[in-house]
Amino acid sequence: MPNDYINLTFSLSNQSSSLTGLSLIQNSIKFNQFNSYGFISLSSSYNQSYVGKSANLQISISGTNANSYSLSTASFSLNMVANVSYSLSVTLGPNLNPSNVLTSSFTMSCSVAAVGYYQLSTSECSFVGISSVISNVNEFYSYNSNDMCQMQFGVIYFESNGLTKTVNIANLRSNKNYTIWGFCQDFVGNYSSVQNATFSGKDNGGQLMKNQFTFQSNISRTNKERLTCFLTTLLGVEPQRYL
């Protein structure tokens, strides 16, 4: 599928802006093989006279492979409503009975339509902060199995109020304690408080791999350490995990 690159541009007519007070803060999204989702931002100074009015948001497509795609709709109607008071919150629930040793899952829900973000790491490590989680998601943070914290980041979309979704996680360590941190961001830009939940990975009951070596005579401690370093580098595991 052609994907390098596609650009969506959004616009509001002058009439729409004057009727509703809406303006576009960000008016385009660029899609490529590294970015498969995006959002735009609008702002409006609240005025009672805007309530009940509508704005027409137009969308156009351009870019190198624009001819390979079509829009199901080229415009949206944005209806202005009175300020609504609501509580933005997040709920996390780990799966305590995973079917596989090195995989698990957890549920996440937002009280309103929102975007949910999460960080997963071994429990001895701390939460990196809201802005860092979002940055790591947007920059496609690369999971590193040798990292002490084994951090993973992700994003989930909640299209309506109170939805609960299940997130599958993999590459867990045997018999290791983990913490999940999660928070929601609504489409106005507000954040919920950060919630966390903990769980323990199952014990795999022993080594995943056994290597047996035979030497003509006893080898020195120095050579044992050299061999261990070579094997941990070759196999991509921590030295303390190689027996």
Number of C-alpha atoms within 10 A of each C-alpha: 6 13 17 15 16 22 18 17 16 18 17 18 12 12 11 19 17 13 16 23 19 21 19 16 10 14 16 19 17 18 17 13 10 12 14 11 10 11 10 13 13 12 12 13 10 15 11 12 12 19 15 12 14 18 21 16 17 15 17 16 19 14 14 12 15 17 11 10 13 10 10 6 9 12 15 12 11 14 13 20 13 12 10 5 6 8 8 19 20 24 18 21 16 20 15 14 13 14 11 12 18 18 16 22 16 18 14 23 26 30 20 21 19 29 19 22 22 25 25 23 22 23 17 10 14 13 19 12 12 18 9 13 23 18 13 16 18 16 11 13 14 11 12 13 15 11 12 12 16 18 21 21 23 19 18 17 16 21 12 12 13 17 15 16 15 15 16 11 14 12 14 21 19 18 14 14 16 21 21 23 22 28 27 32 21 18 15 10 10 11 18 18 13 17 15 18 15 17 19 20 21 21 12 13 9 8 10 7 6 8 7 4 4 6 6 5 6 8 9 9 9 9 10 12 12 11 12 17 16 13 16 15 12 9 10 12 15 16 15 8 8 15 8
